[in-house]
Amino acid sequence: MKCAVWGLLAIVLLPAFAGAEEQVQIPWGNKFFVAKDPPPVVVHDFGSVPWGTTLTHRFTLTNIYAVPMQIVKDPEVSCGCLRIVKYTAALEPRTSGYIDVEMDGRRFQGQKAVTIQVRFGPKFQSTALLQVRAFGRTDVQVNPGQVSFGTVAQGQKPTQTIDVQYSGNQQNWQITGLDPSSAPSVNANAERLQPVRGSSAIYRLTVALKPEAGSGTFQEQIVLKTNDTANPVLTIPVTGTVQSPLSVVQGANVRLDAVDIDQQTDRIIIVRGNKPFRITKIDGEGEGLTVKYLQIPSPIQNVTISFKPTQAGELKRKLTIVTDQNESTSVIIEGTANEKK
């Protein structure tokens, strides 16, 4: 009952917000998700989905403020049909993170809206409002609930299948086409199978990861076009992580703690490969920035970044890491040097 009340309130109130936005106090915490002109509620809409679909989405957030911020408590959701998978708890100034959510398509039918409250702090506090929407079809089912490739080495092209079954009343229901624009990392095709008992149509969707897919985590949707005039499209989630042959675990940008002139701050970054390697050199040292690393073959290498400035100001340097496997990767190191107190 609580889930239903939350969802109904969200659906009813949002149009009112849109029509009277100037009268609504928008939480400044929403700016972590939409920096410029944030809406009263940050919405992700999955659209019309088959029953049983496992829906996943990553809300990206960025600390646009000049002080460190953090999520001071676990994000709260208005319905048990949605869970928080993981999230970035702490954000340095001008760094980014994420909140990953998963929605269980077996636990709702029809229109569903779930609200997520994310409280930022600790000194200055604001609660951002997010919402996830979906329309659960009961006449279409999928098995399994999503296409999930897990972690795949870059260049590989694994294939997975998912069955889409129609059990509604429309005669000669068909999947008439696929829209690839919202799933650029994969190729997909649908084949009609012999209907099984309890269904009037069943299709097998074959999805292959493109070998040229870029590295990183992806969450995409295959859009199926049907001849159902009332609900002409269906969305099938596709998720996975493409692992580069060489990458910095912390990401493309790493920010160091602020430090006074002639003082030193250190940070360890992790370089990961898909096989054992040695770092042969790192280019880009200077302006008080130095690096140290071991010469031992391993698929995981630790690099110690040290920053000991001699003058005040901002640091921004690109480090290029080269290995004995003829591979390289880069990371931008940023820091701040303060005047002596």
DAVENZI-V123255 format. One record per backbone hydrogen bond with DSSP energy under -1.0 kcal/mol. NH is the residue of the N-H (numbers start at 0). CO is the residue of the C=O. E is the energy in kcal/mol with one decimal. If there is no record, write none. Layout:
nh=NH co=CO e=E
nh=NH co=CO e=E
//
This chain:
nh=4 co=0 e=-2.2
nh=5 co=1 e=-2.4
nh=6 co=2 e=-2.6
nh=7 co=3 e=-2.5
nh=8 co=4 e=-2.5
nh=9 co=5 e=-2.4
nh=10 co=6 e=-2.2
nh=11 co=7 e=-2.4
nh=12 co=8 e=-2.9
nh=13 co=9 e=-1.9
nh=16 co=12 e=-2.2
nh=17 co=13 e=-2.4
nh=18 co=14 e=-1.7
nh=19 co=15 e=-1.2
nh=22 co=19 e=-1.8
nh=23 co=20 e=-1.3
nh=29 co=26 e=-1.8
nh=30 co=27 e=-1.5
nh=31 co=28 e=-1.5
nh=32 co=29 e=-1.5
nh=33 co=29 e=-2.3
nh=41 co=128 e=-2.6
nh=43 co=130 e=-2.5
nh=45 co=132 e=-3.0
nh=48 co=134 e=-2.8
nh=50 co=139 e=-3.0
nh=52 co=49 e=-1.5
nh=53 co=144 e=-2.0
nh=54 co=102 e=-2.8
nh=56 co=100 e=-2.0
nh=58 co=98 e=-2.8
nh=60 co=96 e=-1.8
nh=61 co=31 e=-2.6
nh=62 co=94 e=-2.6
nh=63 co=61 e=-1.1
nh=68 co=90 e=-2.8
nh=69 co=120 e=-2.0
nh=70 co=88 e=-2.8
nh=71 co=118 e=-1.8
nh=75 co=116 e=-2.2
nh=77 co=114 e=-1.7
nh=81 co=78 e=-1.5
nh=82 co=101 e=-2.5
nh=84 co=99 e=-2.5
nh=87 co=97 e=-2.5
nh=90 co=68 e=-3.5
nh=93 co=62 e=-2.5
nh=94 co=91 e=-1.7
nh=96 co=60 e=-3.0
nh=98 co=58 e=-2.0
nh=99 co=85 e=-2.9
nh=100 co=56 e=-2.8
nh=101 co=82 e=-2.3
nh=102 co=54 e=-3.3
nh=103 co=80 e=-3.0
nh=104 co=52 e=-2.4
nh=106 co=103 e=-1.8
nh=109 co=135 e=-2.6
nh=111 co=133 e=-2.6
nh=113 co=131 e=-2.9
nh=115 co=129 e=-2.6
nh=116 co=75 e=-2.7
nh=117 co=127 e=-2.4
nh=119 co=125 e=-3.1
nh=120 co=69 e=-2.1
nh=125 co=119 e=-1.5
nh=127 co=117 e=-3.2
nh=129 co=115 e=-2.9
nh=130 co=41 e=-2.4
nh=131 co=113 e=-2.6
nh=132 co=43 e=-2.6
nh=133 co=111 e=-2.1
nh=134 co=46 e=-2.7
nh=135 co=109 e=-2.9
nh=136 co=48 e=-3.1
nh=140 co=164 e=-2.6
nh=141 co=50 e=-1.6
nh=142 co=162 e=-1.8
nh=146 co=236 e=-2.3
nh=148 co=238 e=-2.6
nh=151 co=240 e=-3.1
nh=153 co=242 e=-2.8
nh=155 co=152 e=-1.9
nh=159 co=206 e=-2.8
nh=161 co=204 e=-1.9
nh=162 co=142 e=-2.7
nh=163 co=202 e=-3.0
nh=164 co=140 e=-3.0
nh=165 co=200 e=-3.1
nh=166 co=138 e=-3.1
nh=175 co=224 e=-2.4
nh=176 co=224 e=-1.3
nh=178 co=222 e=-2.7
nh=182 co=179 e=-1.7
nh=185 co=182 e=-1.4
nh=186 co=207 e=-2.7
nh=188 co=205 e=-1.8
nh=190 co=203 e=-2.2
nh=192 co=201 e=-3.0
nh=198 co=195 e=-1.9
nh=199 co=165 e=-2.5
nh=200 co=165 e=-1.5
nh=202 co=163 e=-2.8
nh=203 co=190 e=-3.0
nh=204 co=161 e=-3.3
nh=205 co=188 e=-2.7
nh=206 co=159 e=-3.3
nh=207 co=186 e=-3.0
nh=208 co=157 e=-2.5
nh=209 co=184 e=-2.8
nh=212 co=209 e=-1.8
nh=215 co=241 e=-3.0
nh=217 co=239 e=-2.9
nh=219 co=237 e=-3.2
nh=220 co=181 e=-1.9
nh=221 co=235 e=-2.9
nh=222 co=178 e=-1.2
nh=223 co=233 e=-3.3
nh=224 co=176 e=-3.1
nh=225 co=231 e=-3.3
nh=226 co=173 e=-1.6
nh=233 co=223 e=-2.2
nh=234 co=47 e=-1.4
nh=235 co=221 e=-2.5
nh=237 co=219 e=-2.8
nh=238 co=146 e=-2.6
nh=239 co=217 e=-1.6
nh=240 co=149 e=-3.0
nh=241 co=215 e=-2.5
nh=242 co=151 e=-3.4
nh=246 co=271 e=-2.2
nh=248 co=269 e=-2.8
nh=250 co=247 e=-1.7
nh=253 co=331 e=-2.9
nh=255 co=333 e=-3.2
nh=258 co=335 e=-2.3
nh=260 co=337 e=-1.7
nh=261 co=308 e=-3.1
nh=262 co=259 e=-2.0
nh=264 co=306 e=-1.9
nh=266 co=304 e=-2.2
nh=268 co=302 e=-2.8
nh=270 co=300 e=-3.2
nh=271 co=246 e=-3.2
nh=272 co=298 e=-2.8
nh=273 co=244 e=-1.1
nh=276 co=297 e=-1.5
nh=279 co=321 e=-2.3
nh=280 co=321 e=-1.4
nh=282 co=319 e=-2.4
nh=285 co=288 e=-1.9
nh=288 co=285 e=-1.7
nh=289 co=305 e=-2.6
nh=291 co=303 e=-1.5
nh=297 co=276 e=-2.0
nh=300 co=270 e=-2.7
nh=302 co=268 e=-2.7
nh=303 co=291 e=-2.5
nh=304 co=266 e=-3.6
nh=305 co=289 e=-2.7
nh=306 co=264 e=-2.5
nh=307 co=287 e=-2.6
nh=312 co=336 e=-2.4
nh=314 co=334 e=-3.0
nh=316 co=332 e=-2.4
nh=318 co=330 e=-2.9
nh=319 co=282 e=-2.4
nh=320 co=328 e=-3.3
nh=321 co=280 e=-2.6
nh=322 co=326 e=-2.3
nh=323 co=277 e=-1.9
nh=328 co=320 e=-1.8
nh=330 co=318 e=-2.1
nh=331 co=251 e=-3.0
nh=332 co=316 e=-3.3
nh=333 co=253 e=-2.6
nh=334 co=314 e=-1.9
nh=336 co=312 e=-3.1
nh=337 co=258 e=-2.7
//
